[in-house]
Amino acid sequence: MSKKGKIILALSLLPQYFLIKTAKSNPEFIETYYSRGIFPIFSKLLNTAFKWIPFSVGDVLYAGLIVYLIRWVVINRNRLKTAAKAWVLDVLCFTSVLYFMFHLCWGFNYYRLPLHTTLNLNPKYTTTQLKSVTNQLVIKTNALHLEITKDSLLKTTLPYAFSELTEICHSGYSQLEKVYPNFKHDGKNSKKSLFSTPLTYMGFSGYVNPFTLEAHINAVMPTNSMPTTIAHEQAHQLGYAAENEANFIGFLASIHNEDLYFNYAGYKFALRYCLIELSKRDPEVYASTLCTINPGILDDYQEAFEFWSAHHNPLEPVFKGFYSHFLKANNQAKGIESYSYVVALLVDYLVTIGAAT
């Protein structure tokens, strides 16, 4: 590329930046023309291109990108001293292209209308409502757990292989679509991440590659955690970028699933979040509520806790801190803490329709 072309490409970062600023202020426009207009086209194209490939193309692309960047820095390290302007220009050109492709393929979904707006949910709730919903979730989760294990003391064991889990999860979206047409999920593009072990030490259970729209699942984590993780990542594939919204949609897809194990995983997932919030608002009620939960369910929670605790390391907060800043830069003011806001959606949804009864 000519020097003039590089300068134009580098300078295009400025209008891109102002375009993003404008997008943040116009969620209705983004919802209508991108999230429900342009994005579904890209989603269908990317899903068609990559779903038939048995391995994670996105992981391979990331690995190749890392190798390329390291190689480029090594080869061009001296240019920073001898031709600093040209070096910076190359970096800006690369950043401009990556920034543009990220937002075009997926990133504008960060600026769409909040899910509580499109679903007519109230994001505010009282402690009384939280207590009521938590109690209802305990009853429902206990019943499903007992139906599966026949013994309240036993933890659950999923009888499915990974490929079966992705198929069953997608069938849950097929059922959910009958209630909420906007959650129609056309693809089955969920794969085991080639970076499952690194993801574990980074503290992540999965991610969606914005350039291939593959849902990458951490295949090392406990299998019992996979149903809601897959459902969560498939929600990201639908264009719901916010973590709290993907959690909530994953819950909906799980409880609308005809599979008993996915039902249980969905309600157990919701119960966990409500318990965490209840422990902050009323520790005494939280403690008494724990005593009403089947011991086998608590063992399921404990399994996941011990797994992530065993892989905790000094670098995990660094990775999570970086991701939190990334979220804040993309219209999620609470960063990684925004995961906890799923409780507001859960409580209002369950209070409104009585889904936990």
Residue, then its C-alpha position, 0 to 999 in steps of 0.5 A: m500500500s502506498k504511503k498516502g493510502k496508509i495515511i488515509l487508512a490510519l486517519s480513518l480511526l477518527p471518523q470510526y471513533f466518532l461513529i461509535k460515539t454516535a452509536k452509543s447515543n442512538p440505540e434505537f437506530i443500532e437496534t433497527y438497522y444493525s442488530r436486526g438489519i445488517f448483523p443477521i446477514f453477517s451472522k448467516l454468512l459467517n455461520t454458513a462459512f464456519k459451522w461445518i469445520p470441525f475445529s475452531v477456526g477462530d482460535v486458529l486465527y487468534a493463534g496466527l495473529i499472535v504469531y504474526l504480531i510477535r514476528w512483526v515486532v521482532i522484525n521491525r523493532n529497529r524501525l521504531k528508532t530509525a523510522a518511527k513515523a512509518w512504524v507508528l503509521d503501520v500500527l495505526c493502519f492495522t488497528s484501523v482495519l481490526y477496529f472496523m472489522f470488529h464493529l462491522c461483524w459484531g461489535f455494534n451490538y454493544y450499543r443496541l437497546p437494552l434487553h429489558t426495554t425490548l422485553n418490557l422488563n423492569p430492571k429494578y426490584t425489591t429485596t422482598q421480590l428477591k426473597s420470593v423468587t429465590n424461594q421459588l427457585v429453590i423449590k423448582t431446582n430441588a424438584l428437578h434435581l430430585e427427578i434426575t438423581k432420585d436422591s437429594l444427597l447426590k450430585t448430578t452427572l450429565p450423560y451427554a457428550f459435547s456434541e450432544l450438549t450443543e445439539i440439545c442446547h440449540s433445540g432449547y433455542s428452537q423452543l424459545e423462539k416460539v415465545y420470543p421470535n427475536f431469539k431465533h438461532d439458525g446455527k450450531n456453530s459451537k466448538k471446544s476451544l483449542f485454548s481451553t487450558p489457557l482459558t481456565y487459568m484466565g478464569f473464562s468458561g468460553y467466548v465468541n469470536p467476533f470475526t467468525l461468530e464461533a462459540h468457543i467453550n472451555a472443554v476443561m471445566p466441569t461438564n455440569s457447567m457446560p449447558t448454561t455456558i453453551a446457552h450463554e455463548q449462543a446468546h452472544q451469537l444472536g448479537y446480544a453482546a452484554e454479558n448480563e443479557a447473554n446470561f439471561i437469554g441463556f437461562l431462558a433457552s435452558i428452562h424452555n428446553e425439553d431436556l430435563y438436565f438443561n432445565y435443571a442447569g438453567y434453574k440452578f444457574a438462576l438460583r446461584y445468582c439470586l443467592i449471591e445477591l441475597s447474601k449481600r442484602d440479607p445474610e440471615v435469610y441467605a443462610s437459612t435459605l441454604c439449609t433448604i437446598n438439596p445437598g446434591i445441588l450444593d455439591d454441584y456448586q462446590e464442584a465448580f467452585e473447587f475447579w476454578s479455585a484450583h486454577h486461580n493464579p496471580l495472572e487471572p486478575v490481570f486478564k479479568g481486569f483487561y476484559s473489564h476495561f474492554l467491556k467498559a469501553n464498549n458500553q458496559a459501565k460496570g465492566i465485568e461486574s455487569y454479570s451480576y445485573v442478570v439478577a434484575l432481569l431474572v427477578d422481574y421475569l420470574v415475578t411477572i410470569g411466575a416461571a419458577t412456580 
